[in-house]
Amino acid sequence: MKNASQIINIIQSKPQFSKLSKVKCIKRIQSLFTPPVQKMINFAYFKQDTLFFVFNHPAGKQEFDNSIENIKSALKFHMPDECSDTTVSDIKAFVTHTPKIKQEAPKVVQQTYKERSSGEFEINIKNKELNDLVKSIRDIIKNNDTK
């Protein structure tokens, strides 16, 4: 009896799912890079047996250029099992300058609450300015309470 991973591998090996094998190959080659470079990779794709990596920062491409020759030579000696169906003749990279699409934040609905105070409270403030201010607040509460 076959387990789940064997069944998935059999399904992925069918011709109609050939793009899945290319994605697995891209992920495997991408895992050969250092973690900081992996974070700067926006996406990758195949075009005529050339694997293109698209970076979101020039520093990522520079680091990629520094290590690409080592990875190309390693791939010439031993191609990963995930890339057995695809041929990788060259690996190139470029930097995209298009900003990522930001999702809009949901609009905030301003909630209003019914005033719970009726405006009936004593004011025991000796400072004239503060006393006038609190009285004006009390008058606003009384006016809003009647509406």
C-alpha positions as CSV (number, residue, x, y, z in Angstrom):
1,M,0.0,0.0,0.0
2,K,1.3,3.5,-0.9
3,N,1.5,6.3,1.5
4,A,0.4,9.9,0.9
5,S,3.8,11.2,-0.2
6,Q,4.1,8.5,-2.8
7,I,0.6,9.2,-4.2
8,I,1.4,12.9,-4.4
9,N,4.7,12.2,-6.2
10,I,2.9,9.9,-8.7
11,I,0.3,12.6,-9.4
12,Q,2.9,15.3,-9.8
13,S,4.9,13.3,-12.3
14,K,2.0,13.3,-14.7
15,P,2.4,15.6,-17.7
16,Q,-0.6,17.8,-16.8
17,F,1.2,18.7,-13.6
18,S,4.6,19.5,-15.1
19,K,4.5,23.0,-13.7
20,L,4.4,21.6,-10.2
21,S,7.7,19.8,-10.8
22,K,9.2,23.1,-12.1
23,V,8.0,24.9,-8.9
24,K,9.6,22.1,-6.8
25,C,12.8,22.5,-8.8
26,I,12.8,26.3,-8.3
27,K,12.2,25.9,-4.5
28,R,15.1,23.4,-4.3
29,I,17.6,25.6,-6.1
30,Q,16.4,28.6,-4.1
31,S,17.1,26.7,-0.9
32,L,20.8,26.6,-2.0
33,F,21.1,30.3,-1.4
34,T,21.8,31.8,2.0
35,P,18.7,32.8,4.1
36,P,19.1,36.6,3.6
37,V,19.2,36.1,-0.1
38,Q,16.2,33.8,0.0
39,K,14.2,36.6,1.8
40,M,15.0,39.1,-1.0
41,I,13.8,36.8,-3.8
42,N,10.5,38.1,-5.0
43,F,9.7,35.2,-7.3
44,A,11.4,32.9,-9.9
45,Y,10.4,31.4,-13.2
46,F,11.7,29.4,-16.1
47,K,11.9,30.8,-19.6
48,Q,13.5,28.6,-22.4
49,D,15.6,26.5,-20.0
50,T,16.9,29.6,-18.2
51,L,15.9,30.1,-14.6
52,F,15.3,33.7,-13.6
53,F,15.2,35.0,-10.1
54,V,13.6,38.3,-9.5
55,F,14.8,40.3,-6.5
56,N,13.1,43.1,-4.6
57,H,16.4,44.7,-3.6
58,P,19.7,45.4,-5.4
59,A,21.7,44.0,-2.5
60,G,20.1,40.7,-3.0
61,K,21.1,40.6,-6.6
62,Q,24.6,41.5,-5.7
63,E,24.9,38.7,-3.2
64,F,23.3,36.4,-5.8
65,D,26.0,37.4,-8.3
66,N,28.7,36.6,-5.8
67,S,27.5,33.1,-5.1
68,I,25.9,32.1,-8.5
69,E,29.1,30.7,-10.0
70,N,29.4,28.3,-7.1
71,I,25.8,27.2,-7.4
72,K,26.1,26.7,-11.2
73,S,29.2,24.6,-10.8
74,A,27.5,22.5,-8.1
75,L,24.4,22.0,-10.3
76,K,26.6,20.8,-13.2
77,F,28.0,18.0,-11.1
78,H,24.8,17.0,-9.4
79,M,21.3,18.2,-10.4
80,P,18.7,17.8,-7.5
81,D,16.1,15.0,-7.9
82,E,13.4,17.6,-8.0
83,C,14.9,19.0,-11.3
84,S,15.2,15.7,-13.1
85,D,12.3,16.6,-15.5
86,T,13.6,20.2,-16.3
87,T,16.8,21.3,-17.9
88,V,18.5,24.3,-16.4
89,S,20.9,25.7,-18.9
90,D,21.5,29.0,-17.1
91,I,20.5,31.0,-14.0
92,K,20.0,34.7,-14.2
93,A,18.7,37.4,-11.9
94,F,17.4,41.0,-12.1
95,V,15.8,43.5,-9.7
96,T,12.2,44.6,-10.1
97,H,11.4,48.1,-9.2
98,T,7.6,47.7,-9.1
99,P,6.3,48.1,-5.6
100,K,4.3,45.4,-4.0
101,I,0.6,45.9,-3.9
102,K,-0.5,46.9,-0.5
103,Q,-3.8,45.8,0.8
104,E,-6.1,48.6,1.8
105,A,-6.9,48.7,5.5
106,P,-10.6,48.2,6.2
107,K,-12.4,51.5,6.7
108,V,-12.9,52.3,10.3
109,V,-16.5,53.1,11.2
110,Q,-16.8,55.7,13.9
111,Q,-19.0,54.4,16.6
112,T,-21.2,56.8,18.6
113,Y,-22.6,56.2,22.0
114,K,-25.6,57.6,23.7
115,E,-24.7,59.9,26.5
116,R,-25.3,58.1,29.8
117,S,-25.1,61.2,31.9
118,S,-28.1,63.6,32.2
119,G,-25.9,66.5,33.1
120,E,-27.1,66.7,36.7
121,F,-24.0,67.0,38.9
122,E,-22.5,69.5,41.2
123,I,-19.5,71.6,40.4
124,N,-17.2,72.2,43.4
125,I,-14.2,73.8,41.7
126,K,-12.8,77.0,43.1
127,N,-10.7,77.9,40.0
128,K,-12.9,80.3,37.9
129,E,-11.6,79.1,34.5
130,L,-12.0,75.4,35.3
131,N,-15.4,76.0,36.8
132,D,-16.6,77.8,33.6
133,L,-15.1,74.9,31.5
134,V,-16.9,72.2,33.5
135,K,-20.2,74.2,33.3
136,S,-19.9,74.5,29.6
137,I,-19.4,70.7,29.4
138,R,-22.4,70.2,31.6
139,D,-24.5,72.4,29.3
140,I,-23.4,70.4,26.3
141,I,-24.4,67.2,28.0
142,K,-27.8,68.6,29.0
143,N,-28.4,69.9,25.4
144,N,-27.4,66.5,23.9
145,D,-29.6,64.6,26.4
146,T,-32.7,66.3,25.2
147,K,-32.2,65.3,21.6
